[in-house]
Amino acid sequence: MNVNVAILAAGLGTRMRSRRAKVLHRAGGLTLVEHVIEAARGVAPPDRMVVVTGHQAERVERQLAPLGVRFARQPQPRGTGDALACCRPLLEGEAGGLLMVLYGDTPLLSAATLLRLRDEQAKSDAAATLITTTLDDPSGYGRVLVDSAGNATMIVEDKACTPEQKRIRVINSGIYCFRADLLWRYLGEIRPDPVSGEVYLTDMAAILTARGHRVRVMHLDDPRELLGINTRVELAEADRILRARKARELMLSGVTIEGPETVWIDARVRVGMDTVIEPSVRLLGDTEIGEDCRIGAGAIIESSRLGAGVWVKPYTLISESTVEPRAEIGPFARLRMDAQIGQEARVGNFVEVKKSRLGAGAKSQHLAYLGDARIGERVNVGAGTITCNYDGERKHQTEIGDGAFIGSNATLVAPVRIGEASYVGAGSVITEAVPDGALALGRGRQVVKQGWVAKKRGRSGDPPPE
């Protein structure tokens, strides 16, 4: 049976106290609404999802467009029933299937729960199935009234509850799976609330029941999965749960995490078997780490690719870069802007590599800046070396051939090429090409003046040192 998904994401979210739309706040490395879309992939492809936007619609749509979902706009915030009606032109043609209604601020909802919701509705003759849960304190939530057969007959908003109804602890999550034909047939019967003027989708339970249809209940034992984010406090709690889930997922797949409560791993990160992640590591964005790696304490890796057997030593920063198998990076190193580190290469402490490639077996172990450079295989770059890649107007490239040796404190002024198997003397400033197999020296000649200190002190009258 075809399933379409409507994700209601038009709200302002005033309790967040933010200039940003609530659904664009992040937890676990994704925006709130992106988590909902990821969960919904379990029941429908993105082209069968419609996200209803309203507040900051352009920003929300720009964020989600790469995911392949469709959009419907709610011009005015007139309630959940009105928001769903905005989807009608896009979804009513699928009247023979199911329509699932989700919310863009429920990031903890799982694909497994949505699959269960789909299956329970699909195997029944009910008009709809709604998710409920039980709360110790249901204040603020709509209560679900059920008949003797356990079918939902009405959803009563908290402010409209009688004293007896307020004692009901079974609450409505707002998540439904409808028979689409019946939903569209009766959606127009919802009447605006006389006080707020809004059209509430919760009224559909009573409308369908009055029309002779059943509304089933699917109860979740764990209410955390239904947590809607309304405040920064709830956002932080959702983030904590999502990151604990991710760490658990990785550990169950064969990754060792030392101090899992200290790590910070985003939802889309992938890590290979037998990799060890030390405490206080942050793995962010679309990062992929191969098997048998070791990621040192305090390292931060963002949107990068690491091959098998890579050793990232403590307090190293890697961003948008690639590290090939068995390379060693750090400690206190930085790779950024498409740095590419070859197999078994080494980048040591306080070395920064920017938009450069180090070939297989190349080494830069101490205190260097390598920017806009192509460095060949088995090159040794001495401590203090820098590539001067910027002339004040444009960036220029440095090329270092295979097997070259760059002495400590060398300054390579780009554009320049250092030939294969050549040597650059320590302390040299190189401004011209160095042929293969040559030695280049670019420094002032040393002069030693014996007795100069004594003569100077004699003239100045300074006492000799004790």
Backbone torsions as a table, in degrees:
resi	resn	phi	psi	omega
1	MET	NA	131.6	179.1
2	ASN	-65.7	139.7	176.7
3	VAL	-123.4	127.0	168.5
4	ASN	-107.8	155.2	-176.9
5	VAL	-127.6	128.6	171.4
6	ALA	-108.4	124.3	179.7
7	ILE	-112.6	113.4	-176.6
8	LEU	-85.3	114.5	-173.2
9	ALA	-140.2	36.0	-174.3
10	ALA	-97.2	-7.8	-170.7
11	GLY	-70.7	159.8	179.8
12	LEU	-81.3	-42.5	-178.0
13	GLY	73.2	55.1	-173.8
14	THR	-63.4	-30.2	-177.7
15	ARG	-71.5	-13.4	174.0
16	MET	-71.2	-19.9	-177.8
17	ARG	52.5	61.3	-174.0
18	SER	-143.6	151.5	172.3
19	ARG	-83.1	-6.5	-178.9
20	ARG	-99.7	141.3	176.3
21	ALA	-55.0	139.7	-174.6
22	LYS	-55.5	-42.5	-174.4
23	VAL	-69.8	-10.1	177.6
24	LEU	-93.0	-4.1	173.1
25	HIS	-69.9	152.6	-171.3
26	ARG	-108.6	145.6	170.8
27	ALA	-148.2	136.2	179.2
28	GLY	63.5	21.3	175.4
29	GLY	92.9	-4.3	177.5
30	LEU	-129.4	161.2	171.0
31	THR	-68.0	158.9	-178.1
32	LEU	-56.3	-44.9	-176.5
33	VAL	-71.0	-28.5	176.0
34	GLU	-64.7	-37.1	175.8
35	HIS	-61.0	-40.5	-179.6
36	VAL	-65.1	-41.9	178.2
37	ILE	-63.1	-41.6	178.4
38	GLU	-60.4	-43.2	178.6
39	ALA	-64.9	-39.4	-176.8
40	ALA	-69.4	-18.9	177.1
41	ARG	-59.4	-21.7	178.8
42	GLY	-68.5	-19.7	-177.3
43	VAL	-119.1	-15.5	-177.2
44	ALA	-157.6	146.5	173.7
45	PRO	-73.0	160.9	-176.3
46	PRO	-57.6	-32.4	-177.8
47	ASP	-73.1	-5.0	174.2
48	ARG	-106.3	14.5	175.7
49	MET	-109.7	137.8	174.6
50	VAL	-121.7	122.9	177.0
51	VAL	-99.1	122.8	178.9
52	VAL	-87.3	119.2	-178.2
53	THR	-112.5	158.8	178.9
54	GLY	-153.7	-84.7	177.8
55	HIS	-64.1	128.0	-178.0
56	GLN	51.3	45.6	-175.9
57	ALA	-56.4	-41.7	-177.6
58	GLU	-61.8	-42.8	-179.2
59	ARG	-66.6	-42.6	179.5
60	VAL	-63.6	-45.5	-178.3
61	GLU	-66.2	-37.2	177.8
62	ARG	-64.0	-38.8	179.2
63	GLN	-66.6	-37.8	-171.8
64	LEU	-95.9	-14.9	-176.0
65	ALA	-54.2	-40.6	179.2
66	PRO	-61.7	-16.0	-179.1
67	LEU	-82.3	-10.5	175.3
68	GLY	86.4	11.1	178.2
69	VAL	-81.2	165.1	175.4
70	ARG	-102.9	169.3	-174.7
71	PHE	-133.7	145.3	168.5
72	ALA	-132.7	140.7	-177.1
73	ARG	-105.1	139.4	173.1
74	GLN	-103.6	104.7	-172.8
75	PRO	-60.9	-38.7	-179.9
76	GLN	-127.5	145.1	-179.7
77	PRO	-75.9	86.5	-175.2
78	ARG	-110.9	26.5	173.4
79	GLY	100.3	168.6	-174.3
80	THR	-68.7	-35.7	177.9
81	GLY	-64.8	-40.9	177.0
82	ASP	-66.3	-39.4	178.9
83	ALA	-60.4	-43.1	179.2
84	LEU	-66.5	-37.1	178.3
85	ALA	-61.1	-28.9	178.2
86	CYS	-64.1	-22.4	178.9
87	CYS	-81.1	-12.9	-169.0
88	ARG	-54.5	-45.1	-179.6
89	PRO	-60.3	-27.7	-178.4
90	LEU	-88.8	-26.5	-169.3
91	LEU	-115.8	-16.8	-172.9
92	GLU	-64.9	-24.3	178.8
93	GLY	-64.9	-16.0	178.3
94	GLU	-97.6	42.8	-171.5
95	ALA	-64.2	-21.4	-177.4
96	GLY	-81.5	-4.9	-176.0
97	GLY	-107.3	-152.1	-180.0
98	LEU	-112.6	150.9	174.9
99	LEU	-125.9	119.3	179.2
100	MET	-99.9	134.5	-179.3
101	VAL	-112.1	121.0	-179.8
102	LEU	-124.6	174.4	-178.9
103	TYR	-125.7	142.4	-174.8
104	GLY	-74.5	-1.6	-177.8
105	ASP	-115.2	24.1	179.8
106	THR	-117.9	73.7	-171.2
107	PRO	-72.5	-13.6	-175.9
108	LEU	-89.9	-5.5	179.3
109	LEU	-63.1	133.8	-174.3
110	SER	-102.1	156.0	175.1
111	ALA	-62.4	-35.4	-179.6
112	ALA	-62.3	-39.8	178.5
113	THR	-65.8	-40.1	179.6
114	LEU	-69.1	-35.4	174.8
115	LEU	-63.0	-42.0	178.2
116	ARG	-63.8	-41.7	178.7
117	LEU	-61.6	-45.6	178.4
118	ARG	-59.0	-47.4	-175.8
119	ASP	-66.3	-39.2	-179.4
120	GLU	-65.4	-39.1	177.8
121	GLN	-71.2	-40.8	-175.8
122	ALA	-64.5	-33.6	-176.1
123	LYS	-88.5	-1.8	-177.4
124	SER	-107.5	169.6	173.4
125	ASP	-101.5	14.2	-178.7
126	ALA	-73.1	158.3	175.6
127	ALA	-76.8	-25.8	-177.8
128	ALA	-162.4	158.7	171.3
129	THR	-128.3	132.7	177.9
130	LEU	-120.2	150.1	179.5
131	ILE	-90.1	132.4	174.6
132	THR	-125.1	166.9	171.5
133	THR	-152.4	172.1	-179.3
134	THR	-113.4	129.9	179.5
135	LEU	-116.5	142.2	173.5
136	ASP	-62.8	-39.0	176.7
137	ASP	-123.1	98.3	-176.4
138	PRO	-86.1	10.1	-176.5
139	SER	-54.5	132.9	177.6
140	GLY	93.2	-11.9	-177.7
141	TYR	-104.5	150.4	173.6
142	GLY	-69.8	138.3	179.6
143	ARG	-94.4	143.5	-179.1
144	VAL	-100.2	121.5	176.7
145	LEU	-95.5	130.8	-177.1
146	VAL	-121.8	154.5	176.6
147	ASP	-90.6	-174.0	-176.5
148	SER	-65.7	-21.9	178.6
149	ALA	-90.0	0.6	179.0
150	GLY	84.9	11.8	177.4
151	ASN	-88.0	143.2	176.9
152	ALA	-72.7	128.4	178.7
153	THR	-107.6	-23.4	-177.1
154	MET	-164.9	149.0	171.6
155	ILE	-117.7	122.7	-176.9
156	VAL	-110.3	123.3	178.1
157	GLU	-64.6	150.0	-174.6
158	ASP	-53.5	-43.9	-176.3
159	LYS	-69.8	-17.8	180.0
160	ALA	-100.3	0.5	-176.3
161	CYS	-71.3	143.7	168.9
162	THR	-75.0	165.3	176.6
163	PRO	-55.0	-37.4	178.9
164	GLU	-68.4	-41.1	179.3
165	GLN	-67.2	-30.9	179.1
166	LYS	-64.4	-20.7	178.3
167	ARG	-79.6	-9.3	176.5
168	ILE	-72.0	130.6	-178.5
169	ARG	-104.2	-2.7	175.9
170	VAL	-83.8	120.8	-173.3
171	ILE	-117.7	159.7	178.1
172	ASN	-87.7	128.6	178.1
173	SER	-81.5	-18.9	-174.6
174	GLY	85.9	1.3	-178.8
175	ILE	-100.9	124.5	-173.8
176	TYR	-130.5	157.5	165.4
177	CYS	-129.6	113.6	-175.4
178	PHE	-103.9	150.8	157.2
179	ARG	-68.6	119.2	-170.6
180	ALA	-62.1	-38.9	-177.4
181	ASP	-63.1	-40.0	-179.9
182	LEU	-73.4	-35.8	177.4
183	LEU	-58.9	-51.5	-176.3
184	TRP	-68.5	-28.6	179.5
185	ARG	-66.5	-38.3	-171.7
186	TYR	-110.1	-3.9	-176.6
187	LEU	-58.5	-35.7	-177.9
188	GLY	-69.2	-8.8	179.2
189	GLU	-82.4	-8.8	176.6
190	ILE	-67.9	130.6	179.6
191	ARG	-103.6	143.3	179.8
192	PRO	-58.3	145.0	176.2
193	ASP	-63.0	132.6	-175.8
194	PRO	-65.0	-22.1	-179.0
195	VAL	-92.2	-53.2	-175.1
196	SER	-88.3	-22.6	-175.6
197	GLY	78.8	2.5	-178.1
198	GLU	-87.9	158.6	-179.7
199	VAL	-105.9	114.5	-172.4
200	TYR	-102.0	127.4	179.0
201	LEU	-65.1	-22.3	179.1
202	THR	-59.1	-24.1	180.0
203	ASP	-66.8	-16.1	-177.1
204	MET	-63.7	-29.5	179.4
205	ALA	-61.1	-46.7	179.8
206	ALA	-69.4	-38.1	-179.7
207	ILE	-64.6	-46.4	-179.7
208	LEU	-65.0	-39.5	178.4
209	THR	-63.2	-43.4	179.7
210	ALA	-63.6	-26.8	179.9
211	ARG	-88.8	6.3	175.2
212	GLY	90.5	14.6	-179.9
213	HIS	-107.5	155.5	178.4
214	ARG	-95.9	148.6	172.2
215	VAL	-121.6	112.4	-177.7
216	ARG	-81.2	160.5	177.6
217	VAL	-117.4	132.0	172.5
218	MET	-115.3	112.2	-172.2
219	HIS	-94.2	134.3	174.1
220	LEU	-104.9	130.7	179.5
221	ASP	-74.1	-32.1	-177.3
222	ASP	-98.8	105.1	-177.0
223	PRO	-71.7	-15.1	-177.5
224	ARG	-61.1	-31.3	-177.9
225	GLU	-64.1	-21.9	-177.0
226	LEU	-99.3	8.8	-176.6
227	LEU	-60.6	119.2	172.2
228	GLY	-92.2	139.9	-174.4
229	ILE	-92.8	117.2	178.8
230	ASN	-122.4	-19.9	-178.0
231	THR	-134.4	166.3	177.3
232	ARG	-65.1	-29.6	177.5
233	VAL	-63.6	-47.0	178.1
234	GLU	-66.3	-33.4	176.3
235	LEU	-62.2	-44.0	179.2
236	ALA	-64.7	-38.7	178.7
237	GLU	-66.4	-41.3	177.0
238	ALA	-63.0	-41.2	178.4
239	ASP	-61.0	-43.5	179.9
240	ARG	-61.6	-43.6	-179.1
241	ILE	-66.3	-43.4	-179.0
242	LEU	-63.1	-39.9	-178.9
243	ARG	-73.2	-33.8	174.1
244	ALA	-64.8	-40.4	176.2
245	ARG	-60.0	-44.9	-177.6
246	LYS	-64.9	-43.9	178.4
247	ALA	-61.4	-42.7	178.4
248	ARG	-62.6	-44.3	178.9
249	GLU	-56.8	-45.7	-178.9
250	LEU	-67.5	-41.6	-180.0
251	MET	-63.6	-39.6	178.4
252	LEU	-68.3	-19.9	178.2
253	SER	-91.7	1.8	174.8
254	GLY	109.1	16.1	178.0
255	VAL	-101.1	134.3	175.2
256	THR	-90.4	125.0	176.6
257	ILE	-120.2	114.8	179.2
258	GLU	-86.5	114.3	-175.9
259	GLY	73.5	59.8	-176.3
260	PRO	-58.7	-25.2	179.0
261	GLU	-72.6	-10.6	-178.7
262	THR	-100.1	-14.6	-174.7
263	VAL	-85.2	165.2	-174.7
264	TRP	-138.2	97.2	-172.2
265	ILE	-121.6	123.2	-177.7
266	ASP	-75.3	162.8	-171.2
267	ALA	-61.5	-35.7	-173.7
268	ARG	-93.8	6.5	178.9
269	VAL	-71.4	140.6	177.1
270	ARG	-123.5	134.7	-176.6
271	VAL	-134.1	134.4	-177.4
272	GLY	-80.4	164.2	-178.6
273	MET	-60.6	144.3	175.9
274	ASP	68.0	12.3	170.0
275	THR	-77.4	144.8	179.1
276	VAL	-113.0	127.4	178.1
277	ILE	-112.9	117.0	-178.0
278	GLU	-80.7	170.9	-176.1
279	PRO	-60.5	152.7	172.5
280	SER	64.2	24.7	176.0
281	VAL	-82.1	146.2	173.5
282	ARG	-121.1	119.0	176.6
283	LEU	-114.6	114.4	-165.7
284	LEU	-122.0	158.9	172.3
285	GLY	64.4	-142.2	-176.9
286	ASP	-97.7	62.8	-177.4
287	THR	-93.0	141.1	175.9
288	GLU	-129.9	125.9	-178.2
289	ILE	-120.4	132.3	-176.0
290	GLY	-77.7	-173.0	-179.4
291	GLU	-76.4	156.0	172.8
292	ASP	58.1	30.2	175.0
293	CYS	-90.5	165.1	170.3
294	ARG	-131.6	125.3	-178.6
295	ILE	-111.4	112.2	-172.2
296	GLY	-71.3	159.5	-177.5
297	ALA	-53.5	135.9	174.9
298	GLY	77.0	2.6	179.3
299	ALA	-71.1	147.8	176.5
300	ILE	-125.0	120.5	-178.1
301	ILE	-125.9	123.1	-175.4
302	GLU	-127.6	124.7	173.1
303	SER	47.4	52.7	-176.6
304	SER	-131.8	166.3	178.9
305	ARG	-121.2	125.4	177.4
306	LEU	-120.1	129.1	178.8
307	GLY	-78.3	-179.2	-177.4
308	ALA	-65.7	143.8	172.9
309	GLY	73.6	15.0	178.9
310	VAL	-76.4	140.6	177.0
311	TRP	-114.9	111.2	174.8
312	VAL	-101.7	114.0	-175.0
313	LYS	-82.9	166.9	-169.7
314	PRO	-55.5	146.7	171.4
315	TYR	60.1	38.5	175.6
316	THR	-100.2	144.1	178.9
317	LEU	-114.6	124.4	178.8
318	ILE	-129.9	124.0	-178.0
319	SER	-136.2	126.9	174.4
320	GLU	50.3	49.8	-175.1
321	SER	-137.9	171.2	-178.2
322	THR	-128.7	132.2	177.7
323	VAL	-124.5	121.9	-175.7
324	GLU	-84.7	166.8	-170.5
325	PRO	-52.8	141.5	171.7
326	ARG	65.5	16.3	173.0
327	ALA	-77.4	159.3	177.0
328	GLU	-124.0	130.9	-176.2
329	ILE	-127.8	129.0	174.2
330	GLY	98.8	-171.3	3.2
331	PRO	-76.0	163.7	176.7
332	PHE	57.8	36.3	175.5
333	ALA	-99.6	165.7	177.6
334	ARG	-139.7	124.5	173.3
335	LEU	-116.5	135.2	-178.1
336	ARG	-154.0	162.5	173.3
337	MET	49.5	63.2	174.3
338	ASP	64.4	39.5	167.2
339	ALA	-67.9	140.1	-179.1
340	GLN	-128.8	117.7	-175.8
341	ILE	-112.0	122.2	-173.7
342	GLY	-76.9	174.1	-178.9
343	GLN	-57.3	133.7	175.2
344	GLU	59.6	16.6	173.5
345	ALA	-76.0	162.6	-179.3
346	ARG	-132.6	129.3	175.4
347	VAL	-123.1	115.3	-169.3
348	GLY	-97.4	-160.0	-171.8
349	ASN	-68.7	134.4	178.2
350	PHE	58.7	36.6	171.0
351	VAL	-106.7	130.1	176.0
352	GLU	-112.2	129.2	178.1
353	VAL	-120.3	121.8	-177.7
354	LYS	-128.2	122.4	174.3
355	LYS	49.9	45.1	-177.1
356	SER	-136.8	158.9	175.4
357	ARG	-119.7	131.1	170.0
358	LEU	-105.3	126.7	-178.8
359	GLY	-72.0	174.1	-178.8
360	ALA	-56.9	132.5	176.5
361	GLY	74.8	2.7	177.8
362	ALA	-71.3	154.6	-176.8
363	LYS	-136.5	134.0	166.6
364	SER	-139.6	97.3	-165.3
365	GLN	-93.1	-20.0	-172.4
366	HIS	-148.0	131.3	157.0
367	LEU	49.4	59.2	-178.3
368	ALA	-134.1	155.6	169.5
369	TYR	-122.2	120.1	-178.1
370	LEU	-122.4	100.0	-177.7
371	GLY	-120.5	137.1	178.4
372	ASP	53.0	51.8	-175.7
373	ALA	-128.2	150.9	170.9
374	ARG	-118.9	109.9	-172.3
375	ILE	-112.7	124.9	-172.1
376	GLY	-74.5	-174.2	-180.0
377	GLU	-73.1	145.7	173.4
378	ARG	60.6	21.5	175.9
379	VAL	-75.6	141.4	172.8
380	ASN	-112.6	120.6	179.7
381	VAL	-107.6	118.2	-175.2
382	GLY	-73.9	164.4	-179.0
383	ALA	-59.9	139.5	175.7
384	GLY	83.4	3.4	-179.7
385	THR	-73.1	142.1	173.3
386	ILE	-135.6	146.6	168.5
387	THR	-99.0	120.4	179.9
388	CYS	-86.4	90.8	-168.5
389	ASN	-95.4	-4.9	-172.8
390	TYR	-126.7	125.3	-178.5
391	ASP	-99.0	11.4	-177.6
392	GLY	100.1	-16.9	178.9
393	GLU	-129.3	-40.1	-176.1
394	ARG	-136.4	157.7	173.2
395	LYS	-90.6	145.0	-179.9
396	HIS	-130.2	159.6	-172.7
397	GLN	-100.5	143.3	170.1
398	THR	-110.9	133.6	177.0
399	GLU	-120.2	130.1	178.8
400	ILE	-124.5	121.2	-175.3
401	GLY	-74.3	165.2	-179.3
402	ASP	-54.9	139.2	171.9
403	GLY	74.2	7.7	180.0
404	ALA	-73.6	158.5	179.1
405	PHE	-125.2	120.0	-179.4
406	ILE	-107.6	115.4	-177.1
407	GLY	-68.7	162.0	-177.9
408	SER	-59.1	145.1	177.6
409	ASN	60.0	28.3	173.6
410	ALA	-77.7	144.4	176.6
411	THR	-118.8	114.4	-176.2
412	LEU	-105.3	110.1	-173.3
413	VAL	-91.7	108.6	-176.9
414	ALA	-77.8	152.4	0.8
415	PRO	-78.4	135.3	-178.8
416	VAL	-156.9	150.8	177.8
417	ARG	-124.7	131.0	175.4
418	ILE	-106.5	121.4	-172.4
419	GLY	-71.1	167.5	179.2
420	GLU	-63.4	141.3	175.8
421	ALA	56.4	23.1	178.5
422	SER	-93.5	167.9	179.3
423	TYR	-124.4	141.5	171.1
424	VAL	-117.5	121.3	-177.0
425	GLY	-65.6	149.6	-179.8
426	ALA	-58.0	140.4	177.1
427	GLY	76.4	10.6	-176.4
428	SER	-84.6	146.9	168.8
429	VAL	-106.9	114.5	-173.6
430	ILE	-107.9	120.4	-178.6
431	THR	-118.9	-9.6	-177.8
432	GLU	-125.8	157.8	-178.1
433	ALA	-59.4	143.8	177.2
434	VAL	-111.3	120.9	-178.0
435	PRO	-66.4	162.9	175.9
436	ASP	-56.7	137.9	173.3
437	GLY	71.1	12.2	-177.2
438	ALA	-99.0	164.6	170.6
439	LEU	-108.9	128.5	179.3
440	ALA	-115.0	130.1	174.8
441	LEU	-125.3	129.9	-178.2
442	GLY	-138.0	61.4	-177.0
443	ARG	-142.6	159.5	178.0
444	GLY	-67.0	147.9	-179.4
445	ARG	-71.8	135.2	-179.4
446	GLN	-73.4	135.1	177.1
447	VAL	-122.7	131.5	178.5
448	VAL	-116.5	123.6	178.8
449	LYS	-112.6	102.3	-178.0
450	GLN	-68.6	140.8	178.3
451	GLY	76.5	5.5	-175.2
452	TRP	-65.7	-37.6	-177.1
453	VAL	-65.9	-45.3	-179.5
454	ALA	-63.1	-41.3	179.1
455	LYS	-63.5	-41.0	-179.5
456	LYS	-63.0	-45.4	-178.6
457	ARG	-67.2	-33.4	178.2
458	GLY	-63.4	-38.0	-179.5
459	ARG	-73.2	-37.6	-174.1
460	SER	-85.8	-16.5	-176.9
461	GLY	80.2	6.8	179.0
462	ASP	-68.6	140.6	178.4
463	PRO	-70.7	151.1	175.2
464	PRO	-66.5	153.6	179.6
465	PRO	-66.1	147.3	179.4
466	GLU	-73.9	NA	NA
